[in-house]
């Protein structure tokens, strides 16, 4: 991990609510892995004071580029959205652990919603490069918000869209969809990010079908290093409840260890 000034290559509208930013970061590009995040200083002014954690959307090693896809939601991301190409962005990272893909896993099922879609994109790219088959169920309010779908298809994923506006994103339908894919596609591992309901659902399915899985958790953070204990959550491990920091001991955790959230 490094603290440095990177150059913004572009920061463009991806939809009415999301922006897509790319930075030039040759100093850290070889350290970046799928599932990690950066801690971004969203403004050159005092406010907002705290940095914002931002998951990696794309890792383009041949161009030394790191990409972020983010929802403009609060003061931090609003400030970030106003940055222009050529400006310097204060970044800290990459931080956290990453996804682990076991050699014996051939068929992966990825379920993500909203801002969690961005976190899953580099996982699909990694899996495809390792010769694995990926299936992705992508959920959002509307099709306009499923911004990663085309990129995931380019990376090799077989994509299914479910949206609130189409009325097919409820947990009953999604569960049936997941179970049908487990039966027909010989799924070896499950992955999710972006929704508490989906995480709870996938943990239940993981235990029922005895399929391993991983989840990328999102949490408010104060330091990004595990020193402030702002992002502590309870987990189940070896029959005990333990407290872990999402920033430093995550953000990737085993599905079976996640408690109801």
C-alpha atoms as a printed R data frame, in Angstrom:
    type eleno elety resid chain resno       x       y       z
1   ATOM     1    CA   UNK     A     1   0.000   0.000   0.000
2   ATOM     2    CA   UNK     A     2   1.113   3.546  -0.711
3   ATOM     3    CA   UNK     A     3  -0.022   7.089  -0.012
4   ATOM     4    CA   UNK     A     4   0.415   9.094  -3.180
5   ATOM     5    CA   UNK     A     5  -0.901  11.652  -5.633
6   ATOM     6    CA   UNK     A     6  -2.402  10.042  -8.718
7   ATOM     7    CA   UNK     A     7  -3.596  11.759 -11.879
8   ATOM     8    CA   UNK     A     8  -7.270  11.663 -12.844
9   ATOM     9    CA   UNK     A     9  -7.546  10.439 -16.448
10  ATOM    10    CA   UNK     A    10 -11.298  10.890 -16.681
11  ATOM    11    CA   UNK     A    11 -14.304  11.235 -14.409
12  ATOM    12    CA   UNK     A    12 -17.398  10.841 -16.553
13  ATOM    13    CA   UNK     A    13 -21.108  10.234 -16.132
14  ATOM    14    CA   UNK     A    14 -22.018   6.564 -16.309
15  ATOM    15    CA   UNK     A    15 -25.697   7.237 -15.594
16  ATOM    16    CA   UNK     A    16 -27.823   9.834 -13.841
17  ATOM    17    CA   UNK     A    17 -26.612   8.575 -10.434
18  ATOM    18    CA   UNK     A    18 -23.181   7.042 -11.104
19  ATOM    19    CA   UNK     A    19 -19.785   8.196 -12.313
20  ATOM    20    CA   UNK     A    20 -16.827   6.291 -13.760
21  ATOM    21    CA   UNK     A    21 -13.343   7.498 -12.810
22  ATOM    22    CA   UNK     A    22  -9.952   6.299 -13.997
23  ATOM    23    CA   UNK     A    23  -6.620   7.249 -12.436
24  ATOM    24    CA   UNK     A    24  -3.039   6.775 -13.576
25  ATOM    25    CA   UNK     A    25  -1.326   4.827 -10.796
26  ATOM    26    CA   UNK     A    26   1.839   3.017 -11.980
27  ATOM    27    CA   UNK     A    27   3.270   3.000  -8.439
28  ATOM    28    CA   UNK     A    28   0.595   0.598  -7.158
29  ATOM    29    CA   UNK     A    29  -0.853  -1.143 -10.211
30  ATOM    30    CA   UNK     A    30   1.060  -4.390  -9.613
31  ATOM    31    CA   UNK     A    31  -0.228  -4.575  -6.025
32  ATOM    32    CA   UNK     A    32  -3.922  -4.364  -6.958
33  ATOM    33    CA   UNK     A    33  -6.064  -7.498  -6.772
34  ATOM    34    CA   UNK     A    34  -9.780  -8.126  -7.197
35  ATOM    35    CA   UNK     A    35 -11.740  -7.293  -4.052
36  ATOM    36    CA   UNK     A    36  -9.416  -4.624  -2.680
37  ATOM    37    CA   UNK     A    37 -10.206  -0.948  -2.243
38  ATOM    38    CA   UNK     A    38  -8.576   2.466  -2.107
39  ATOM    39    CA   UNK     A    39  -9.095   5.189   0.470
40  ATOM    40    CA   UNK     A    40  -9.691   8.399  -1.488
41  ATOM    41    CA   UNK     A    41  -9.416  12.021  -0.377
42  ATOM    42    CA   UNK     A    42 -12.456  13.340  -2.186
43  ATOM    43    CA   UNK     A    43 -11.584  17.036  -2.117
44  ATOM    44    CA   UNK     A    44  -8.577  19.340  -1.950
45  ATOM    45    CA   UNK     A    45 -10.426  21.320   0.723
46  ATOM    46    CA   UNK     A    46 -10.770  20.592   4.450
47  ATOM    47    CA   UNK     A    47 -14.309  19.279   4.041
48  ATOM    48    CA   UNK     A    48 -15.082  16.435   3.795
49  ATOM    49    CA   UNK     A    49 -12.399  15.571   6.327
50  ATOM    50    CA   UNK     A    50 -12.497  11.773   6.155
51  ATOM    51    CA   UNK     A    51 -11.476   9.793   3.110
52  ATOM    52    CA   UNK     A    52 -13.938   7.500   1.371
53  ATOM    53    CA   UNK     A    53 -13.332   3.779   0.731
54  ATOM    54    CA   UNK     A    54 -13.772   2.924  -2.946
55  ATOM    55    CA   UNK     A    55 -13.644  -0.606  -4.322
56  ATOM    56    CA   UNK     A    56 -11.631  -1.286  -7.455
57  ATOM    57    CA   UNK     A    57 -13.782  -1.566 -10.590
58  ATOM    58    CA   UNK     A    58 -11.088  -2.261 -13.198
59  ATOM    59    CA   UNK     A    59  -7.385  -3.037 -13.075
60  ATOM    60    CA   UNK     A    60  -5.802  -2.167 -16.445
61  ATOM    61    CA   UNK     A    61  -2.184  -3.178 -15.907
62  ATOM    62    CA   UNK     A    62  -1.000  -2.546 -19.467
63  ATOM    63    CA   UNK     A    63  -1.987   1.121 -19.068
64  ATOM    64    CA   UNK     A    64  -1.229   1.507 -15.328
65  ATOM    65    CA   UNK     A    65  -4.873   2.444 -14.758
66  ATOM    66    CA   UNK     A    66  -7.182   1.843 -11.805
67  ATOM    67    CA   UNK     A    67 -10.889   2.489 -12.333
68  ATOM    68    CA   UNK     A    68 -13.717   3.258  -9.905
69  ATOM    69    CA   UNK     A    69 -17.468   3.156 -10.505
70  ATOM    70    CA   UNK     A    70 -19.303   5.044  -7.778
71  ATOM    71    CA   UNK     A    71 -22.726   6.251  -6.714
72  ATOM    72    CA   UNK     A    72 -23.034   9.979  -6.031
73  ATOM    73    CA   UNK     A    73 -24.700   9.795  -2.645
74  ATOM    74    CA   UNK     A    74 -23.229  12.072   0.025
75  ATOM    75    CA   UNK     A    75 -20.828  14.953   0.540
76  ATOM    76    CA   UNK     A    76 -17.738  12.864  -0.212
77  ATOM    77    CA   UNK     A    77 -18.826  11.341  -3.510
78  ATOM    78    CA   UNK     A    78 -20.406  14.639  -4.572
79  ATOM    79    CA   UNK     A    79 -17.004  16.316  -4.154
80  ATOM    80    CA   UNK     A    80 -15.305  13.428  -5.939
81  ATOM    81    CA   UNK     A    81 -17.741  13.723  -8.847
82  ATOM    82    CA   UNK     A    82 -16.554  17.293  -9.491
83  ATOM    83    CA   UNK     A    83 -12.920  16.337 -10.098
84  ATOM    84    CA   UNK     A    84 -11.664  16.877 -13.640
85  ATOM    85    CA   UNK     A    85  -9.186  15.070 -15.882
86  ATOM    86    CA   UNK     A    86  -5.640  16.178 -15.121
87  ATOM    87    CA   UNK     A    87  -6.298  16.949 -11.460
88  ATOM    88    CA   UNK     A    88  -4.375  15.193  -8.707
89  ATOM    89    CA   UNK     A    89  -6.248  12.725  -6.497
90  ATOM    90    CA   UNK     A    90  -4.811  11.802  -3.105
91  ATOM    91    CA   UNK     A    91  -5.107   8.010  -2.798
92  ATOM    92    CA   UNK     A    92  -4.127   5.463  -0.164
93  ATOM    93    CA   UNK     A    93  -3.986   1.798  -1.068
94  ATOM    94    CA   UNK     A    94  -4.621  -0.755  -2.261
95  ATOM    95    CA   UNK     A    95  -6.105  -1.880   1.056
96  ATOM    96    CA   UNK     A    96  -7.710  -5.023   2.435
97  ATOM    97    CA   UNK     A    97  -7.589  -8.589   1.227
98  ATOM    98    CA   UNK     A    98  -8.911  -9.930  -2.060
99  ATOM    99    CA   UNK     A    99 -10.973 -12.756  -3.461
100 ATOM   100    CA   UNK     A   100  -9.393 -16.206  -3.366
101 ATOM   101    CA   UNK     A   101 -10.187 -18.594  -6.216
102 ATOM   102    CA   UNK     A   102  -9.365 -22.226  -5.571
103 ATOM   103    CA   UNK     A   103  -7.973 -24.214  -8.475
104 ATOM   104    CA   UNK     A   104 -10.712 -26.842  -8.297
105 ATOM   105    CA   UNK     A   105 -13.496 -24.275  -8.690
106 ATOM   106    CA   UNK     A   106 -14.588 -24.337 -12.327
107 ATOM   107    CA   UNK     A   107 -18.058 -22.737 -12.280
108 ATOM   108    CA   UNK     A   108 -18.658 -19.578 -10.250
109 ATOM   109    CA   UNK     A   109 -21.974 -17.870  -9.494
110 ATOM   110    CA   UNK     A   110 -21.847 -14.158  -8.692
111 ATOM   111    CA   UNK     A   111 -24.818 -12.251  -7.272
112 ATOM   112    CA   UNK     A   112 -24.525  -8.504  -6.755
113 ATOM   113    CA   UNK     A   113 -26.686  -5.429  -6.390
114 ATOM   114    CA   UNK     A   114 -26.265  -1.678  -6.764
115 ATOM   115    CA   UNK     A   115 -22.817  -0.347  -5.910
116 ATOM   116    CA   UNK     A   116 -21.708  -3.940  -5.267
117 ATOM   117    CA   UNK     A   117 -21.651  -4.566  -9.016
118 ATOM   118    CA   UNK     A   118 -18.406  -2.609  -9.349
119 ATOM   119    CA   UNK     A   119 -16.651  -4.818  -6.786
120 ATOM   120    CA   UNK     A   120 -17.545  -7.968  -8.708
121 ATOM   121    CA   UNK     A   121 -16.241  -6.826 -12.104
122 ATOM   122    CA   UNK     A   122 -12.521  -7.483 -11.435
123 ATOM   123    CA   UNK     A   123 -13.426 -10.847  -9.893
124 ATOM   124    CA   UNK     A   124 -15.031 -11.924 -13.170
125 ATOM   125    CA   UNK     A   125 -12.002 -10.691 -15.102
126 ATOM   126    CA   UNK     A   126  -9.690 -12.672 -12.796
127 ATOM   127    CA   UNK     A   127 -11.811 -15.833 -13.008
128 ATOM   128    CA   UNK     A   128 -11.954 -15.716 -16.804
129 ATOM   129    CA   UNK     A   129  -8.181 -15.323 -17.039
130 ATOM   130    CA   UNK     A   130  -7.884 -18.471 -14.899
131 ATOM   131    CA   UNK     A   131 -10.106 -20.400 -17.316
132 ATOM   132    CA   UNK     A   132 -13.173 -20.503 -15.075
133 ATOM   133    CA   UNK     A   133 -16.793 -20.077 -16.153
134 ATOM   134    CA   UNK     A   134 -18.717 -17.275 -14.458
135 ATOM   135    CA   UNK     A   135 -22.439 -16.687 -14.196
136 ATOM   136    CA   UNK     A   136 -23.605 -13.316 -12.869
137 ATOM   137    CA   UNK     A   137 -27.012 -12.324 -11.510
138 ATOM   138    CA   UNK     A   138 -27.031  -8.531 -11.400
139 ATOM   139    CA   UNK     A   139 -29.673  -6.640  -9.434
140 ATOM   140    CA   UNK     A   140 -30.578  -2.949  -9.269
141 ATOM   141    CA   UNK     A   141 -33.451  -0.498  -9.111
142 ATOM   142    CA   UNK     A   142 -33.494  -0.156 -12.883
143 ATOM   143    CA   UNK     A   143 -31.563  -1.315 -15.941
144 ATOM   144    CA   UNK     A   144 -29.948   2.129 -16.052
145 ATOM   145    CA   UNK     A   145 -28.164   1.307 -12.784
146 ATOM   146    CA   UNK     A   146 -26.728  -2.017 -13.987
147 ATOM   147    CA   UNK     A   147 -23.661  -0.303 -15.380
148 ATOM   148    CA   UNK     A   148 -21.239  -3.207 -15.162
149 ATOM   149    CA   UNK     A   149 -23.246  -5.648 -17.291
150 ATOM   150    CA   UNK     A   150 -21.549  -4.990 -20.628
151 ATOM   151    CA   UNK     A   151 -18.067  -4.984 -19.106
152 ATOM   152    CA   UNK     A   152 -18.789  -8.259 -17.309
153 ATOM   153    CA   UNK     A   153 -19.953  -9.776 -20.593
154 ATOM   154    CA   UNK     A   154 -16.739  -8.574 -22.229
155 ATOM   155    CA   UNK     A   155 -14.830 -10.300 -19.421
156 ATOM   156    CA   UNK     A   156 -16.613 -13.563 -20.225
157 ATOM   157    CA   UNK     A   157 -19.530 -13.739 -17.792
158 ATOM   158    CA   UNK     A   158 -22.967 -15.045 -18.670
159 ATOM   159    CA   UNK     A   159 -25.205 -12.309 -17.281
160 ATOM   160    CA   UNK     A   160 -28.794 -12.306 -15.998
161 ATOM   161    CA   UNK     A   161 -30.448  -9.002 -15.038
162 ATOM   162    CA   UNK     A   162 -33.103  -8.566 -12.335
163 ATOM   163    CA   UNK     A   163 -34.517  -5.149 -11.476
164 ATOM   164    CA   UNK     A   164 -37.060  -3.558  -9.196
165 ATOM   165    CA   UNK     A   165 -38.741  -1.860 -12.150
166 ATOM   166    CA   UNK     A   166 -39.283  -5.233 -13.849
167 ATOM   167    CA   UNK     A   167 -40.591  -6.783 -10.628
168 ATOM   168    CA   UNK     A   168 -38.191  -9.749 -10.705
169 ATOM   169    CA   UNK     A   169 -35.655  -8.724  -8.041
170 ATOM   170    CA   UNK     A   170 -37.546  -9.990  -4.977
171 ATOM   171    CA   UNK     A   171 -35.837 -12.587  -2.800
172 ATOM   172    CA   UNK     A   172 -38.300 -15.383  -3.632
173 ATOM   173    CA   UNK     A   173 -37.635 -15.093  -7.364
174 ATOM   174    CA   UNK     A   174 -33.887 -14.612  -6.930
175 ATOM   175    CA   UNK     A   175 -33.658 -17.670  -4.675
176 ATOM   176    CA   UNK     A   176 -35.414 -19.833  -7.273
177 ATOM   177    CA   UNK     A   177 -33.091 -18.457  -9.937
178 ATOM   178    CA   UNK     A   178 -29.987 -19.229  -7.872
179 ATOM   179    CA   UNK     A   179 -31.183 -22.736  -7.028
180 ATOM   180    CA   UNK     A   180 -31.980 -23.510 -10.660
181 ATOM   181    CA   UNK     A   181 -28.480 -22.423 -11.675
182 ATOM   182    CA   UNK     A   182 -26.913 -24.523  -8.934
183 ATOM   183    CA   UNK     A   183 -28.790 -27.532 -10.281
184 ATOM   184    CA   UNK     A   184 -28.068 -26.899 -13.965
185 ATOM   185    CA   UNK     A   185 -24.582 -25.350 -13.963
186 ATOM   186    CA   UNK     A   186 -22.733 -27.418 -11.323
187 ATOM   187    CA   UNK     A   187 -21.789 -24.305  -9.353
188 ATOM   188    CA   UNK     A   188 -18.611 -24.694  -7.274
189 ATOM   189    CA   UNK     A   189 -18.552 -21.370  -5.403
190 ATOM   190    CA   UNK     A   190 -20.769 -18.373  -4.639
191 ATOM   191    CA   UNK     A   191 -19.856 -14.682  -4.406
192 ATOM   192    CA   UNK     A   192 -21.834 -11.578  -3.469
193 ATOM   193    CA   UNK     A   193 -21.655  -7.876  -2.654
194 ATOM   194    CA   UNK     A   194 -23.940  -4.881  -2.330
195 ATOM   195    CA   UNK     A   195 -27.012  -6.111  -0.454
196 ATOM   196    CA   UNK     A   196 -27.630  -7.303   3.096
197 ATOM   197    CA   UNK     A   197 -30.657  -9.297   1.949
198 ATOM   198    CA   UNK     A   198 -28.654 -11.021  -0.784
199 ATOM   199    CA   UNK     A   199 -25.830 -11.790   1.645
200 ATOM   200    CA   UNK     A   200 -28.247 -13.396   4.096
201 ATOM   201    CA   UNK     A   201 -29.933 -15.324   1.282
202 ATOM   202    CA   UNK     A   202 -26.665 -16.551  -0.184
203 ATOM   203    CA   UNK     A   203 -25.338 -17.652   3.200
204 ATOM   204    CA   UNK     A   204 -28.495 -19.717   3.695
205 ATOM   205    CA   UNK     A   205 -28.120 -21.286   0.256
206 ATOM   206    CA   UNK     A   206 -24.394 -21.855   0.793
207 ATOM   207    CA   UNK     A   207 -25.065 -23.834   3.980
208 ATOM   208    CA   UNK     A   208 -28.025 -25.713   2.503
209 ATOM   209    CA   UNK     A   209 -26.179 -26.853  -0.625
210 ATOM   210    CA   UNK     A   210 -22.749 -27.065   1.041
211 ATOM   211    CA   UNK     A   211 -21.232 -24.737  -1.534
212 ATOM   212    CA   UNK     A   212 -18.423 -22.434  -0.334
213 ATOM   213    CA   UNK     A   213 -18.748 -18.721  -0.844
214 ATOM   214    CA   UNK     A   214 -17.247 -15.318  -0.241
215 ATOM   215    CA   UNK     A   215 -18.779 -11.900   0.397
216 ATOM   216    CA   UNK     A   216 -17.326  -8.435  -0.068
217 ATOM   217    CA   UNK     A   217 -18.669  -6.328   2.789
218 ATOM   218    CA   UNK     A   218 -19.230  -2.583   2.724
219 ATOM   219    CA   UNK     A   219 -18.891  -0.525   5.885
220 ATOM   220    CA   UNK     A   220 -18.254   3.047   6.994
221 ATOM   221    CA   UNK     A   221 -14.575   3.517   7.835
222 ATOM   222    CA   UNK     A   222 -12.555   6.043   9.764
223 ATOM   223    CA   UNK     A   223  -8.955   5.155   8.921
224 ATOM   224    CA   UNK     A   224  -8.847   2.196   6.510
225 ATOM   225    CA   UNK     A   225  -6.041   0.557   8.499
226 ATOM   226    CA   UNK     A   226  -7.904  -1.088  11.371
227 ATOM   227    CA   UNK     A   227  -6.636   1.372  13.980
228 ATOM   228    CA   UNK     A   228  -9.900   3.185  14.757
229 ATOM   229    CA   UNK     A   229 -12.123   0.074  15.047
230 ATOM   230    CA   UNK     A   230 -14.931   1.962  13.304
231 ATOM   231    CA   UNK     A   231 -15.804  -0.911  10.952
232 ATOM   232    CA   UNK     A   232 -15.881  -3.855  13.392
233 ATOM   233    CA   UNK     A   233 -18.521  -6.527  12.753
234 ATOM   234    CA   UNK     A   234 -19.256  -9.872  14.471
235 ATOM   235    CA   UNK     A   235 -18.473 -13.162  12.709
236 ATOM   236    CA   UNK     A   236 -18.894 -16.847  13.534
237 ATOM   237    CA   UNK     A   237 -15.719 -18.911  13.411
238 ATOM   238    CA   UNK     A   238 -15.030 -22.342  14.891
239 ATOM   239    CA   UNK     A   239 -18.170 -22.172  17.012
240 ATOM   240    CA   UNK     A   240 -17.284 -18.796  18.501
241 ATOM   241    CA   UNK     A   241 -18.377 -15.236  17.824
242 ATOM   242    CA   UNK     A   242 -15.415 -13.009  17.045
243 ATOM   243    CA   UNK     A   243 -15.105  -9.362  16.050
244 ATOM   244    CA   UNK     A   244 -13.208  -8.481  12.877
245 ATOM   245    CA   UNK     A   245 -12.407  -5.225  11.117
246 ATOM   246    CA   UNK     A   246 -13.849  -4.962   7.626
247 ATOM   247    CA   UNK     A   247 -11.047  -2.690   6.405
248 ATOM   248    CA   UNK     A   248  -8.003  -4.683   7.490
249 ATOM   249    CA   UNK     A   249  -9.247  -8.252   7.982
250 ATOM   250    CA   UNK     A   250 -11.643  -7.930   5.058
251 ATOM   251    CA   UNK     A   251 -13.411  -6.702   3.078
252 ATOM   252    CA   UNK     A   252 -13.636 -10.264   1.721
253 ATOM   253    CA   UNK     A   253 -15.013 -12.836   4.170
254 ATOM   254    CA   UNK     A   254 -16.242 -16.414   4.008
255 ATOM   255    CA   UNK     A   255 -20.029 -16.568   3.617
256 ATOM   256    CA   UNK     A   256 -20.384 -19.172   6.347
257 ATOM   257    CA   UNK     A   257 -18.751 -16.829   8.863
258 ATOM   258    CA   UNK     A   258 -20.994 -13.836   8.222
259 ATOM   259    CA   UNK     A   259 -23.733 -13.317  10.788
260 ATOM   260    CA   UNK     A   260 -27.203 -12.088   9.832
261 ATOM   261    CA   UNK     A   261 -26.805  -8.483   8.703
